[in-house]
Amino acid sequence: MVETRSQDGTQDVTETPTGGAGALWRDPERSPDERVDDLLAQLTLAEKVGQLGSRWALNDMTADSGTDSGTDSGTDAGTAAPAGAPPADDGLDPDEVLNVAPMQDVFAASGTISLEDAAAHGLGHLTRVYGSVPITPAGGAAEVMKQQRVVIDGSRLGIPAIVHEECLTGFTAFGATVYPAAIAWGATFDPDLIERMAASIGRDMAALGIHQGLSPVLDVVRDYRWGRVEETMGEDPYLVSMLGTAYVRGLQSAGVIATLKHFAGYSASRAARNHGPVPMGRRELIDVILPPFEMAVLLGEVGSVMNSYSDVDGVPAGADPWLLTEVLRDTWGFTGTVVSDYWAVPFLTSMHGVAADMDGAGVLALQAGIDVELPDTLGFSQQLAQRVADGELNEAFVDRAARRVLLQKIELGLLDPDWTPEGSVVRADEVQLDSAANRDLAREMAERSIVLLDAGTALPLTGEGRTAPATVAVVGPAADDPRTFMGCYAFPNHVLPRYPSRGLGIEVPSLADALAAELPEARLLQARGCSTSGDDRSGFAEAVEAARQADLCVVAVGDLAGLFGHGTSGEGCDAADLRLPGVQGELVAELIATGTPVVVVVVSGRPYALGEIAGRAAGLVQAFMPGEEGGSAIAGVLSGRVQPSGHLPVQIPRHPGSQPSTYLQPRLGVGNDGITTLDVTPLFPFGFGSSYTQFEIDGLELSAEQIATDGEVTISARVTNTGDRAGVEVVQLYLRDVVAQVTRPVLQLAGFARVSLEPLESRRVSFTLHADRTAYTGRDLRRIVEPGDLHVMVGSSAGDLPGRAVLRLTGETRVVGADRVLDTPVLVGPAEHPAR
């Protein structure tokens, strides 16, 4: 017999626990629905509410922390370091401690709650056991077991918690592989590669007892100034849809639940301010922002979704039943869990003002459709039980959320009779978080993501007919600091700034190191020149002198990611305009003025305006935060050892202030025609990518000149490598709806394929386009496919579309829903060679 709480959570009662191995809800032979029904019937209201909460026991990132050690280990809050954590540093300045969420000082008091108290009635999630402090895999595994034992032993039926971690650029843990940032995934245009990466990340996480990863980010870029552009896969909904769904499949193939974020509208804030209001109508939300989430739900069968912090047209996503219930569940059929972004529930009170207090915020979020509050239980506290007892909250909302959480635990095997915390991390001692296989994959991703914007007169540095430079000046803040290769959610940038003695935790050669290895015969002269931010020009003279003494200068400029003002890119690091940060643009100008050929490498998380550099540089390369193997990949592209194949997932602007918006524009959003003094024509268009060989796309063919509004057509074109080196071209299909009920984009990506070609080799690329792929949201907010003419264009970028044809849709206007065709299958034919 044990004591527990009654349905109102206040009166002690005596019950007999029914959670033994023979309980129906523990029987794997029963269906998940049978098991969850049985379990829910045995839980008190307080215990059901407990399943909706979480605890971040190791959080030392709150505003009042200032020690270089792990804090709450789960049993002795605020005092003990977790097992496996390195010893404390002595020199950390408390004023330099970074935050991981805005206004989190308001909620620092949540860190005083012990895990025992948080889990007194059960617990839904354990937050970031590995991702909060530098901890070894074995130490983190011990901490997972320890915290799970607290949760299991302290609750009446012994229900374990789901363990979640961040995993955007890899498993966010000390010593784990740092893959390229998500914006670099977009540059690969390679869903299969993204799926392989995600599967590798998932295997490492699953081996350490982790059940859920808080990735991928499916926000579609709307303004390049936004700090979190680096976390996105670009500005086109279809590209983000395909790559994001591939990530979901990869991560979940390893048994780790993927989490779509941020649902929805976060990337479209006014003036690109983090957490800014989103002045967006319902049509744009449906047609531009929601498609990646829809595909990942319907085709990727994702297990979890995270709400956005934003309010769209005045309605916060975390309190929007239309978004979280009507669209996500009723229309798309999503059956997983909705988790809150960190502190998003109390933000309904403090930042949005739609609830009077924290408890009221919890009621709003629960009713809207949030099932689990992260990272700590604040709005979903036991006050929800009191609200039910007072008649202010229907218990059905608690049951609905608890059912979803418990079903997920059943599907993960956490409620099986043989599951134990110890058994969930049996491979901890074997896990190599930065294995050779991981690094090979990181290198492949980096190499495929780098975009050659202009070979100029200098690139490649070596190869047939070229004499390698004898002396190379390597200049710029991204040349000697490998942290510039990593996004803000990579562990070295996300956590380790608070632990300065730890280094990076992994081996990350700088670009200067990589060039020294790439060009062993060359003499390298190094000079930093300036930092990524600030106005210190004291290093200019040394950098200029190095350039003057060299045959060639390589200058690497761009971003250093951080959080909330501690970087030039990343969460809370929004830009006023699209100039290179700090005085880096001035440094490049002075280097070019020396007369020495200057190759400019931009290592960044967002596109920067390069109009004053293009044409004056001897070569121009864009590397979107290419990860731990970024130095080798960039050096390989510069030397010519690596054939560049990346294509832009965002435009490169010409001017810093006139074009924060993207290529996906109606007629009034493009061109100039004398109606304004602002020219939004990009320097390099969406989809652009150059190479050290040449490609030609021709021979466009349509299997039919007209199809019904429920039919399909095959669109094919031939791509030929006309150069003398093997290479890869990304063949892209675009559509334009000529006449529609509402304004439509002048161009929109509808399909793409990476095609590998030997010299003088051709292949035919065939896209199967269903009429459903032309659907858009009409005036009455219903998605329709209507008759009329479509311009069909095939080429290598949004600015180079040599293949053009007209396709006519005939018949009646159709209203389509979530059962429509969402993708464009593509087939790359066999190699063809010219007659010999």
VENKANOR-V301736 format. One record per residue. N is the residue number from 1. RES is the residue in one small letter. PSI is psi as a letter, one per 30 degrees, with the letter a starting at -180 (NA if undefined). Layout:
n->N res->RES psi->PSI
n->N res->RES psi->PSI
This chain:
n->1 res->m psi->k
n->2 res->v psi->l
n->3 res->e psi->k
n->4 res->t psi->a
n->5 res->r psi->l
n->6 res->s psi->a
n->7 res->q psi->e
n->8 res->d psi->g
n->9 res->g psi->g
n->10 res->t psi->f
n->11 res->q psi->k
n->12 res->d psi->k
n->13 res->v psi->l
n->14 res->t psi->k
n->15 res->e psi->l
n->16 res->t psi->k
n->17 res->p psi->k
n->18 res->t psi->h
n->19 res->g psi->g
n->20 res->g psi->l
n->21 res->a psi->f
n->22 res->g psi->f
n->23 res->a psi->k
n->24 res->l psi->e
n->25 res->w psi->f
n->26 res->r psi->g
n->27 res->d psi->j
n->28 res->p psi->f
n->29 res->e psi->f
n->30 res->r psi->l
n->31 res->s psi->l
n->32 res->p psi->e
n->33 res->d psi->e
n->34 res->e psi->e
n->35 res->r psi->e
n->36 res->v psi->e
n->37 res->d psi->e
n->38 res->d psi->e
n->39 res->l psi->e
n->40 res->l psi->e
n->41 res->a psi->f
n->42 res->q psi->f
n->43 res->l psi->k
n->44 res->t psi->l
n->45 res->l psi->e
n->46 res->a psi->e
n->47 res->e psi->e
n->48 res->k psi->e
n->49 res->v psi->e
n->50 res->g psi->e
n->51 res->q psi->f
n->52 res->l psi->g
n->53 res->g psi->a
n->54 res->s psi->l
n->55 res->r psi->k
n->56 res->w psi->i
n->57 res->a psi->f
n->58 res->l psi->g
n->59 res->n psi->j
n->60 res->d psi->g
n->61 res->m psi->g
n->62 res->t psi->l
n->63 res->a psi->f
n->64 res->d psi->g
n->65 res->s psi->l
n->66 res->g psi->g
n->67 res->t psi->k
n->68 res->d psi->h
n->69 res->s psi->l
n->70 res->g psi->k
n->71 res->t psi->b
n->72 res->d psi->j
n->73 res->s psi->f
n->74 res->g psi->f
n->75 res->t psi->f
n->76 res->d psi->i
n->77 res->a psi->k
n->78 res->g psi->g
n->79 res->t psi->e
n->80 res->a psi->k
n->81 res->a psi->k
n->82 res->p psi->l
n->83 res->a psi->k
n->84 res->g psi->f
n->85 res->a psi->k
n->86 res->p psi->l
n->87 res->p psi->l
n->88 res->a psi->k
n->89 res->d psi->l
n->90 res->d psi->f
n->91 res->g psi->g
n->92 res->l psi->k
n->93 res->d psi->j
n->94 res->p psi->f
n->95 res->d psi->f
n->96 res->e psi->g
n->97 res->v psi->k
n->98 res->l psi->l
n->99 res->n psi->l
n->100 res->v psi->g
n->101 res->a psi->k
n->102 res->p psi->k
n->103 res->m psi->g
n->104 res->q psi->f
n->105 res->d psi->f
n->106 res->v psi->f
n->107 res->f psi->g
n->108 res->a psi->f
n->109 res->a psi->f
n->110 res->s psi->f
n->111 res->g psi->f
n->112 res->t psi->f
n->113 res->i psi->k
n->114 res->s psi->l
n->115 res->l psi->e
n->116 res->e psi->e
n->117 res->d psi->e
n->118 res->a psi->e
n->119 res->a psi->g
n->120 res->a psi->f
n->121 res->h psi->g
n->122 res->g psi->l
n->123 res->l psi->k
n->124 res->g psi->e
n->125 res->h psi->l
n->126 res->l psi->k
n->127 res->t psi->k
n->128 res->r psi->i
n->129 res->v psi->e
n->130 res->y psi->f
n->131 res->g psi->g
n->132 res->s psi->e
n->133 res->v psi->l
n->134 res->p psi->j
n->135 res->i psi->k
n->136 res->t psi->l
n->137 res->p psi->e
n->138 res->a psi->e
n->139 res->g psi->e
n->140 res->g psi->e
n->141 res->a psi->e
n->142 res->a psi->e
n->143 res->e psi->e
n->144 res->v psi->e
n->145 res->m psi->e
n->146 res->k psi->e
n->147 res->q psi->e
n->148 res->q psi->e
n->149 res->r psi->e
n->150 res->v psi->e
n->151 res->v psi->e
n->152 res->i psi->e
n->153 res->d psi->f
n->154 res->g psi->f
n->155 res->s psi->l
n->156 res->r psi->e
n->157 res->l psi->g
n->158 res->g psi->h
n->159 res->i psi->k
n->160 res->p psi->l
n->161 res->a psi->l
n->162 res->i psi->k
n->163 res->v psi->k
n->164 res->h psi->l
n->165 res->e psi->l
n->166 res->e psi->k
n->167 res->c psi->h
n->168 res->l psi->e
n->169 res->t psi->h
n->170 res->g psi->l
n->171 res->f psi->j
n->172 res->t psi->i
n->173 res->a psi->l
n->174 res->f psi->k
n->175 res->g psi->g
n->176 res->a psi->l
n->177 res->t psi->k
n->178 res->v psi->j
n->179 res->y psi->l
n->180 res->p psi->l
n->181 res->a psi->l
n->182 res->a psi->e
n->183 res->i psi->f
n->184 res->a psi->e
n->185 res->w psi->e
n->186 res->g psi->e
n->187 res->a psi->f
n->188 res->t psi->f
n->189 res->f psi->h
n->190 res->d psi->i
n->191 res->p psi->e
n->192 res->d psi->e
n->193 res->l psi->e
n->194 res->i psi->e
n->195 res->e psi->e
n->196 res->r psi->e
n->197 res->m psi->e
n->198 res->a psi->e
n->199 res->a psi->e
n->200 res->s psi->e
n->201 res->i psi->e
n->202 res->g psi->e
n->203 res->r psi->e
n->204 res->d psi->e
n->205 res->m psi->e
n->206 res->a psi->e
n->207 res->a psi->f
n->208 res->l psi->g
n->209 res->g psi->g
n->210 res->i psi->k
n->211 res->h psi->f
n->212 res->q psi->k
n->213 res->g psi->k
n->214 res->l psi->i
n->215 res->s psi->l
n->216 res->p psi->l
n->217 res->v psi->k
n->218 res->l psi->g
n->219 res->d psi->k
n->220 res->v psi->k
n->221 res->v psi->k
n->222 res->r psi->f
n->223 res->d psi->j
n->224 res->y psi->f
n->225 res->r psi->f
n->226 res->w psi->k
n->227 res->g psi->f
n->228 res->r psi->g
n->229 res->v psi->e
n->230 res->e psi->f
n->231 res->e psi->f
n->232 res->t psi->l
n->233 res->m psi->g
n->234 res->g psi->a
n->235 res->e psi->g
n->236 res->d psi->k
n->237 res->p psi->e
n->238 res->y psi->e
n->239 res->l psi->e
n->240 res->v psi->e
n->241 res->s psi->e
n->242 res->m psi->e
n->243 res->l psi->e
n->244 res->g psi->e
n->245 res->t psi->e
n->246 res->a psi->e
n->247 res->y psi->e
n->248 res->v psi->e
n->249 res->r psi->e
n->250 res->g psi->e
n->251 res->l psi->e
n->252 res->q psi->f
n->253 res->s psi->f
n->254 res->a psi->g
n->255 res->g psi->g
n->256 res->v psi->k
n->257 res->i psi->k
n->258 res->a psi->l
n->259 res->t psi->j
n->260 res->l psi->k
n->261 res->k psi->l
n->262 res->h psi->k
n->263 res->f psi->j
n->264 res->a psi->l
n->265 res->g psi->f
n->266 res->y psi->e
n->267 res->s psi->f
n->268 res->a psi->g
n->269 res->s psi->l
n->270 res->r psi->k
n->271 res->a psi->g
n->272 res->a psi->g
n->273 res->r psi->k
n->274 res->n psi->k
n->275 res->h psi->g
n->276 res->g psi->l
n->277 res->p psi->l
n->278 res->v psi->j
n->279 res->p psi->i
n->280 res->m psi->k
n->281 res->g psi->l
n->282 res->r psi->e
n->283 res->r psi->e
n->284 res->e psi->e
n->285 res->l psi->e
n->286 res->i psi->e
n->287 res->d psi->f
n->288 res->v psi->e
n->289 res->i psi->e
n->290 res->l psi->f
n->291 res->p psi->e
n->292 res->p psi->e
n->293 res->f psi->e
n->294 res->e psi->e
n->295 res->m psi->e
n->296 res->a psi->f
n->297 res->v psi->e
n->298 res->l psi->e
n->299 res->l psi->e
n->300 res->g psi->f
n->301 res->e psi->h
n->302 res->v psi->l
n->303 res->g psi->f
n->304 res->s psi->l
n->305 res->v psi->k
n->306 res->m psi->k
n->307 res->n psi->l
n->308 res->s psi->l
n->309 res->y psi->f
n->310 res->s psi->l
n->311 res->d psi->k
n->312 res->v psi->j
n->313 res->d psi->h
n->314 res->g psi->f
n->315 res->v psi->j
n->316 res->p psi->k
n->317 res->a psi->e
n->318 res->g psi->f
n->319 res->a psi->g
n->320 res->d psi->j
n->321 res->p psi->f
n->322 res->w psi->e
n->323 res->l psi->e
n->324 res->l psi->f
n->325 res->t psi->e
n->326 res->e psi->e
n->327 res->v psi->e
n->328 res->l psi->e
n->329 res->r psi->e
n->330 res->d psi->e
n->331 res->t psi->e
n->332 res->w psi->f
n->333 res->g psi->g
n->334 res->f psi->k
n->335 res->t psi->g
n->336 res->g psi->a
n->337 res->t psi->k
n->338 res->v psi->k
n->339 res->v psi->k
n->340 res->s psi->k
n->341 res->d psi->l
n->342 res->y psi->k
n->343 res->w psi->g
n->344 res->a psi->f
n->345 res->v psi->e
n->346 res->p psi->f
n->347 res->f psi->f
n->348 res->l psi->f
n->349 res->t psi->e
n->350 res->s psi->e
n->351 res->m psi->f
n->352 res->h psi->f
n->353 res->g psi->h
n->354 res->v psi->f
n->355 res->a psi->k
n->356 res->a psi->f
n->357 res->d psi->l
n->358 res->m psi->e
n->359 res->d psi->e
n->360 res->g psi->e
n->361 res->a psi->e
n->362 res->g psi->e
n->363 res->v psi->e
n->364 res->l psi->e
n->365 res->a psi->e
n->366 res->l psi->e
n->367 res->q psi->e
n->368 res->a psi->e
n->369 res->g psi->g
n->370 res->i psi->k
n->371 res->d psi->e
n->372 res->v psi->k
n->373 res->e psi->k
n->374 res->l psi->l
n->375 res->p psi->f
n->376 res->d psi->l
n->377 res->t psi->j
n->378 res->l psi->d
n->379 res->g psi->f
n->380 res->f psi->h
n->381 res->s psi->a
n->382 res->q psi->f
n->383 res->q psi->f
n->384 res->l psi->e
n->385 res->a psi->e
n->386 res->q psi->e
n->387 res->r psi->e
n->388 res->v psi->e
n->389 res->a psi->e
n->390 res->d psi->f
n->391 res->g psi->g
n->392 res->e psi->f
n->393 res->l psi->k
n->394 res->n psi->k
n->395 res->e psi->f
n->396 res->a psi->e
n->397 res->f psi->e
n->398 res->v psi->e
n->399 res->d psi->e
n->400 res->r psi->e
n->401 res->a psi->e
n->402 res->a psi->e
n->403 res->r psi->e
n->404 res->r psi->e
n->405 res->v psi->e
n->406 res->l psi->e
n->407 res->l psi->e
n->408 res->q psi->e
n->409 res->k psi->e
n->410 res->i psi->e
n->411 res->e psi->e
n->412 res->l psi->f
n->413 res->g psi->g
n->414 res->l psi->f
n->415 res->l psi->g
n->416 res->d psi->l
n->417 res->p psi->f
n->418 res->d psi->g
n->419 res->w psi->k
n->420 res->t psi->l
n->421 res->p psi->e
n->422 res->e psi->e
n->423 res->g psi->f
n->424 res->s psi->f
n->425 res->v psi->h
n->426 res->v psi->f
n->427 res->r psi->g
n->428 res->a psi->e
n->429 res->d psi->f
n->430 res->e psi->f
n->431 res->v psi->k
n->432 res->q psi->j
n->433 res->l psi->f
n->434 res->d psi->h
n->435 res->s psi->l
n->436 res->a psi->e
n->437 res->a psi->e
n->438 res->n psi->e
n->439 res->r psi->e
n->440 res->d psi->e
n->441 res->l psi->e
n->442 res->a psi->e
n->443 res->r psi->e
n->444 res->e psi->e
n->445 res->m psi->e
n->446 res->a psi->e
n->447 res->e psi->e
n->448 res->r psi->f
n->449 res->s psi->f
n->450 res->i psi->k
n->451 res->v psi->k
n->452 res->l psi->j
n->453 res->l psi->e
n->454 res->d psi->j
n->455 res->a psi->f
n->456 res->g psi->b
n->457 res->t psi->f
n->458 res->a psi->f
n->459 res->l psi->k
n->460 res->p psi->l
n->461 res->l psi->f
n->462 res->t psi->l
n->463 res->g psi->a
n->464 res->e psi->k
n->465 res->g psi->g
n->466 res->r psi->k
n->467 res->t psi->k
n->468 res->a psi->k
n->469 res->p psi->k
n->470 res->a psi->e
n->471 res->t psi->k
n->472 res->v psi->k
n->473 res->a psi->k
n->474 res->v psi->j
n->475 res->v psi->l
n->476 res->g psi->l
n->477 res->p psi->f
n->478 res->a psi->g
n->479 res->a psi->e
n->480 res->d psi->g
n->481 res->d psi->j
n->482 res->p psi->f
n->483 res->r psi->f
n->484 res->t psi->f
n->485 res->f psi->f
n->486 res->m psi->k
n->487 res->g psi->l
n->488 res->c psi->f
n->489 res->y psi->g
n->490 res->a psi->k
n->491 res->f psi->e
n->492 res->p psi->f
n->493 res->n psi->f
n->494 res->h psi->e
n->495 res->v psi->e
n->496 res->l psi->f
n->497 res->p psi->f
n->498 res->r psi->f
n->499 res->y psi->i
n->500 res->p psi->f
n->501 res->s psi->f
n->502 res->r psi->f
n->503 res->g psi->b
n->504 res->l psi->f
n->505 res->g psi->f
n->506 res->i psi->l
n->507 res->e psi->j
n->508 res->v psi->j
n->509 res->p psi->k
n->510 res->s psi->l
n->511 res->l psi->e
n->512 res->a psi->e
n->513 res->d psi->e
n->514 res->a psi->e
n->515 res->l psi->e
n->516 res->a psi->e
n->517 res->a psi->e
n->518 res->e psi->e
n->519 res->l psi->i
n->520 res->p psi->f
n->521 res->e psi->f
n->522 res->a psi->l
n->523 res->r psi->k
n->524 res->l psi->k
n->525 res->l psi->k
n->526 res->q psi->k
n->527 res->a psi->k
n->528 res->r psi->e
n->529 res->g psi->e
n->530 res->c psi->l
n->531 res->s psi->l
n->532 res->t psi->f
n->533 res->s psi->l
n->534 res->g psi->l
n->535 res->d psi->g
n->536 res->d psi->j
n->537 res->r psi->g
n->538 res->s psi->f
n->539 res->g psi->f
n->540 res->f psi->e
n->541 res->a psi->e
n->542 res->e psi->e
n->543 res->a psi->e
n->544 res->v psi->e
n->545 res->e psi->e
n->546 res->a psi->e
n->547 res->a psi->e
n->548 res->r psi->e
n->549 res->q psi->f
n->550 res->a psi->l
n->551 res->d psi->f
n->552 res->l psi->k
n->553 res->c psi->k
n->554 res->v psi->j
n->555 res->v psi->k
n->556 res->a psi->j
n->557 res->v psi->l
n->558 res->g psi->b
n->559 res->d psi->l
n->560 res->l psi->j
n->561 res->a psi->k
n->562 res->g psi->a
n->563 res->l psi->k
n->564 res->f psi->h
n->565 res->g psi->f
n->566 res->h psi->g
n->567 res->g psi->l
n->568 res->t psi->f
n->569 res->s psi->l
n->570 res->g psi->l
n->571 res->e psi->k
n->572 res->g psi->g
n->573 res->c psi->i
n->574 res->d psi->l
n->575 res->a psi->k
n->576 res->a psi->e
n->577 res->d psi->a
n->578 res->l psi->g
n->579 res->r psi->l
n->580 res->l psi->k
n->581 res->p psi->l
n->582 res->g psi->b
n->583 res->v psi->g
n->584 res->q psi->e
n->585 res->g psi->e
n->586 res->e psi->e
n->587 res->l psi->e
n->588 res->v psi->e
n->589 res->a psi->e
n->590 res->e psi->e
n->591 res->l psi->e
n->592 res->i psi->e
n->593 res->a psi->f
n->594 res->t psi->f
n->595 res->g psi->f
n->596 res->t psi->k
n->597 res->p psi->k
n->598 res->v psi->k
n->599 res->v psi->k
n->600 res->v psi->k
n->601 res->v psi->k
n->602 res->v psi->j
n->603 res->v psi->j
n->604 res->s psi->l
n->605 res->g psi->f
n->606 res->r psi->l
n->607 res->p psi->k
n->608 res->y psi->l
n->609 res->a psi->k
n->610 res->l psi->g
n->611 res->g psi->e
n->612 res->e psi->f
n->613 res->i psi->e
n->614 res->a psi->k
n->615 res->g psi->f
n->616 res->r psi->f
n->617 res->a psi->l
n->618 res->a psi->f
n->619 res->g psi->k
n->620 res->l psi->k
n->621 res->v psi->k
n->622 res->q psi->k
n->623 res->a psi->j
n->624 res->f psi->j
n->625 res->m psi->i
n->626 res->p psi->g
n->627 res->g psi->a
n->628 res->e psi->f
n->629 res->e psi->g
n->630 res->g psi->e
n->631 res->g psi->e
n->632 res->s psi->e
n->633 res->a psi->e
n->634 res->i psi->e
n->635 res->a psi->e
n->636 res->g psi->e
n->637 res->v psi->e
n->638 res->l psi->e
n->639 res->s psi->f
n->640 res->g psi->f
n->641 res->r psi->e
n->642 res->v psi->k
n->643 res->q psi->j
n->644 res->p psi->k
n->645 res->s psi->g
n->646 res->g psi->k
n->647 res->h psi->k
n->648 res->l psi->k
n->649 res->p psi->f
n->650 res->v psi->l
n->651 res->q psi->l
n->652 res->i psi->j
n->653 res->p psi->l
n->654 res->r psi->e
n->655 res->h psi->k
n->656 res->p psi->f
n->657 res->g psi->f
n->658 res->s psi->f
n->659 res->q psi->i
n->660 res->p psi->f
n->661 res->s psi->l
n->662 res->t psi->a
n->663 res->y psi->f
n->664 res->l psi->i
n->665 res->q psi->k
n->666 res->p psi->a
n->667 res->r psi->e
n->668 res->l psi->f
n->669 res->g psi->g
n->670 res->v psi->l
n->671 res->g psi->a
n->672 res->n psi->d
n->673 res->d psi->g
n->674 res->g psi->g
n->675 res->i psi->f
n->676 res->t psi->l
n->677 res->t psi->f
n->678 res->l psi->k
n->679 res->d psi->j
n->680 res->v psi->g
n->681 res->t psi->k
n->682 res->p psi->l
n->683 res->l psi->e
n->684 res->f psi->k
n->685 res->p psi->l
n->686 res->f psi->k
n->687 res->g psi->f
n->688 res->f psi->k
n->689 res->g psi->k
n->690 res->s psi->l
n->691 res->s psi->l
n->692 res->y psi->g
n->693 res->t psi->a
n->694 res->q psi->k
n->695 res->f psi->l
n->696 res->e psi->k
n->697 res->i psi->k
n->698 res->d psi->a
n->699 res->g psi->h
n->700 res->l psi->k
n->701 res->e psi->k
n->702 res->l psi->k
n->703 res->s psi->f
n->704 res->a psi->k
n->705 res->e psi->f
n->706 res->q psi->k
n->707 res->i psi->l
n->708 res->a psi->l
n->709 res->t psi->f
n->710 res->d psi->g
n->711 res->g psi->a
n->712 res->e psi->l
n->713 res->v psi->l
n->714 res->t psi->k
n->715 res->i psi->k
n->716 res->s psi->l
n->717 res->a psi->l
n->718 res->r psi->k
n->719 res->v psi->k
n->720 res->t psi->k
n->721 res->n psi->j
n->722 res->t psi->g
n->723 res->g psi->a
n->724 res->d psi->g
n->725 res->r psi->k
n->726 res->a psi->k
n->727 res->g psi->l
n->728 res->v psi->k
n->729 res->e psi->k
n->730 res->v psi->j
n->731 res->v psi->k
n->732 res->q psi->k
n->733 res->l psi->k
n->734 res->y psi->l
n->735 res->l psi->l
n->736 res->r psi->k
n->737 res->d psi->j
n->738 res->v psi->e
n->739 res->v psi->k
n->740 res->a psi->l
n->741 res->q psi->e
n->742 res->v psi->l
n->743 res->t psi->k
n->744 res->r psi->l
n->745 res->p psi->k
n->746 res->v psi->f
n->747 res->l psi->k
n->748 res->q psi->k
n->749 res->l psi->k
n->750 res->a psi->f
n->751 res->g psi->l
n->752 res->f psi->l
n->753 res->a psi->k
n->754 res->r psi->k
n->755 res->v psi->j
n->756 res->s psi->k
n->757 res->l psi->k
n->758 res->e psi->l
n->759 res->p psi->k
n->760 res->l psi->g
n->761 res->e psi->k
n->762 res->s psi->l
n->763 res->r psi->k
n->764 res->r psi->k
n->765 res->v psi->k
n->766 res->s psi->k
n->767 res->f psi->k
n->768 res->t psi->j
n->769 res->l psi->j
n->770 res->h psi->k
n->771 res->a psi->f
n->772 res->d psi->f
n->773 res->r psi->f
n->774 res->t psi->g
n->775 res->a psi->k
n->776 res->y psi->l
n->777 res->t psi->j
n->778 res->g psi->a
n->779 res->r psi->e
n->780 res->d psi->g
n->781 res->l psi->g
n->782 res->r psi->k
n->783 res->r psi->k
n->784 res->i psi->l
n->785 res->v psi->k
n->786 res->e psi->l
n->787 res->p psi->l
n->788 res->g psi->a
n->789 res->d psi->k
n->790 res->l psi->k
n->791 res->h psi->k
n->792 res->v psi->k
n->793 res->m psi->k
n->794 res->v psi->k
n->795 res->g psi->a
n->796 res->s psi->f
n->797 res->s psi->l
n->798 res->a psi->f
n->799 res->g psi->g
n->800 res->d psi->j
n->801 res->l psi->i
n->802 res->p psi->f
n->803 res->g psi->j
n->804 res->r psi->k
n->805 res->a psi->l
n->806 res->v psi->k
n->807 res->l psi->k
n->808 res->r psi->k
n->809 res->l psi->k
n->810 res->t psi->l
n->811 res->g psi->a
n->812 res->e psi->l
n->813 res->t psi->k
n->814 res->r psi->k
n->815 res->v psi->k
n->816 res->v psi->l
n->817 res->g psi->a
n->818 res->a psi->f
n->819 res->d psi->g
n->820 res->r psi->l
n->821 res->v psi->k
n->822 res->l psi->f
n->823 res->d psi->l
n->824 res->t psi->j
n->825 res->p psi->k
n->826 res->v psi->k
n->827 res->l psi->k
n->828 res->v psi->j
n->829 res->g psi->l
n->830 res->p psi->l
n->831 res->a psi->k
n->832 res->e psi->k
n->833 res->h psi->l
n->834 res->p psi->l
n->835 res->a psi->k
n->836 res->r psi->NA
